[in-house]
Amino acid sequence: MAQIIEMPKLSDTMTVGTLVKWLKKEGDVVKSGTMLAEVETDKATMELECFFDGTLLKIFAPAGSQVELGAPLCAVGKPGEVVEAPAKAPTPTAKVESKPEAAAAPPPASAPAPAATPSPAPAPAHAPAAPKRNAGERVRISPLARKLAAEKGISPDALTGTGPGGRIVRADILSADSSGAGRGPVPAGKTGSALTGGSLLAKGPVQEERTVPVSTMRGVIAKRLLESKTQIPHFYLELEADVGPLLELRQQLNAALEKEGVKLSVNDFVLKASAEALRRVPAVNGSWEGSQIRYFGAAHVSFAVAIDDGLITPVVKDAHLKTIFAISTEAKALGKLAKEKKLKPDQFTGGTFCVSNLGMMGIDRFSAIINPPNAAILAVGTTVKKPVVKDDTIVVGQRMSLTLSCDHRVVDGAVGAQFLAALRDLIEKPALLLL
């Protein structure tokens, strides 16, 4: 009898999954442990594992469709077995709608903000041939592919998409880049992106007017942040830290250990300092649970990573027990997996405290929304040179803003102030973080 493989629960908040692509096709022989497909959850793209030996008889969910938990994905059994179709078909992903542009209107000045794009299918052996499109017909291309095409100087108009419905995806751009196809000036107004900006000389609309379906990840982020902001009583504490000593120590360590591949970032120091500050003021390392408050014995420090169509918070487990060098190595590996949407559930769950750092983007200061079930989140700004008074003398100081958002049900003002004071002390005496 054929075995039906259903959509599993791949994350704690997952309600539906997007079938990105199938790694096997109908008729392929599969074994237990074979990876059948890639599934995008609300937090990562993960592989679907087969737990049976046999033949992939039938695929019920096409690539690009959204499938509810427990809904059938495929059937595995003996060759020739008859498999009945599932009672309920998966919900297809909504198509992007756009208003037709006026005939004389120039193309948009910039591309849309990058959205979560399914992992590409293997690149074709040869670059796709130029498509036959009617005059004025819109090129169907994913936001990520559009951004990549702009970066590599490839015109999407010269390509044929291999994605669902002929949509140009990342794999098509990479294939064209390797083969040299599609080279030439990118159409005016399509060279920019939401992150890089368009040409100052470009005319016409800012971007193509359209509606974009909300991805699974963006929908969950919206739901959780709305719940956080409306149900958690936030209050904010802010101070500045002198990061001059930290920057000097970082430079010395990186120069001395360059041959060993060590390159510490400011954020590595902040993560380590946060873990040690939680040791000094453990009351911040807690979580509201309605009828009780849970205090954690370990500092599992998460950090926000921006990815296409959202953000995710990988967790450095037991950060209070790890050296700054170990934290740096682990954070870099987790950050890379996060950007590739390859994090496993245990790598982005279980955090007890969160750090959000926008300093590398030049933001002086900001307030972050608490990431439940944490009781606090630290917002880190950029390092700013400014005049400060030191020993009754005005000198040039290197200052960094630290803003703590607290859940007032768990953390009182005095406790939050003690935590920030401990954090500043550790940052201003960074040698303590090497012990």
HELIX and SHEET records of a PDB file:
HELIX    1   1 PRO A  143  LYS A  152  1                                  10    
HELIX    2   2 PRO A  156  ALA A  158  5                                   3    
HELIX    3   3 PRO A  164  GLY A  166  5                                   3    
HELIX    4   4 ARG A  170  SER A  179  1                                  10    
HELIX    5   5 THR A  216  GLN A  231  1                                  16    
HELIX    6   6 GLY A  244  ALA A  256  1                                  13    
HELIX    7   7 GLU A  258  GLU A  260  5                                   3    
HELIX    8   8 VAL A  266  ARG A  280  1                                  15    
HELIX    9   9 PRO A  282  VAL A  284  5                                   3    
HELIX   10  10 ALA A  319  LEU A  321  5                                   3    
HELIX   11  11 ILE A  324  LYS A  339  1                                  16    
HELIX   12  12 PRO A  345  PHE A  348  1                                   4    
HELIX   13  13 GLY A  359  MET A  361  5                                   3    
HELIX   14  14 GLY A  413  GLU A  428  1                                  16    
HELIX   15  15 PRO A  430  LEU A  434  5                                   5    
SHEET    1   A 4 GLN A   3  GLU A   6  0                                        
SHEET    2   A 4 PRO A  72  GLY A  77 -1                                        
SHEET    3   A 4 GLY A  54  ILE A  59 -1                                        
SHEET    4   A 4 VAL A  29  VAL A  30 -1                                        
SHEET    1   B 5 THR A  45  GLU A  49  0                                        
SHEET    2   B 5 MET A  35  GLU A  40 -1                                        
SHEET    3   B 5 VAL A  16  TRP A  22 -1                                        
SHEET    4   B 5 SER A  65  GLU A  68 -1                                        
SHEET    5   B 5 THR A  91  PRO A  92 -1                                        
SHEET    1   C 2 GLU A  97  SER A  98  0                                        
SHEET    2   C 2 ARG A 210  THR A 211 -1                                        
SHEET    1   D 6 HIS A 234  ASP A 242  0                                        
SHEET    2   D 6 THR A 393  ASP A 407 -1                                        
SHEET    3   D 6 ALA A 376  LYS A 390 -1                                        
SHEET    4   D 6 PHE A 353  ASN A 357  1                                        
SHEET    5   D 6 VAL A 301  PHE A 303  1                                        
SHEET    6   D 6 VAL A 315  VAL A 316 -1                                        
SHEET    1   E 2 GLY A 286  TRP A 288  0                                        
SHEET    2   E 2 ILE A 293  TYR A 295 -1                                        
SHEET    1   F 2 VAL A 305  ILE A 307  0                                        
SHEET    2   F 2 GLY A 310  ILE A 312 -1                                        
END                                                                             
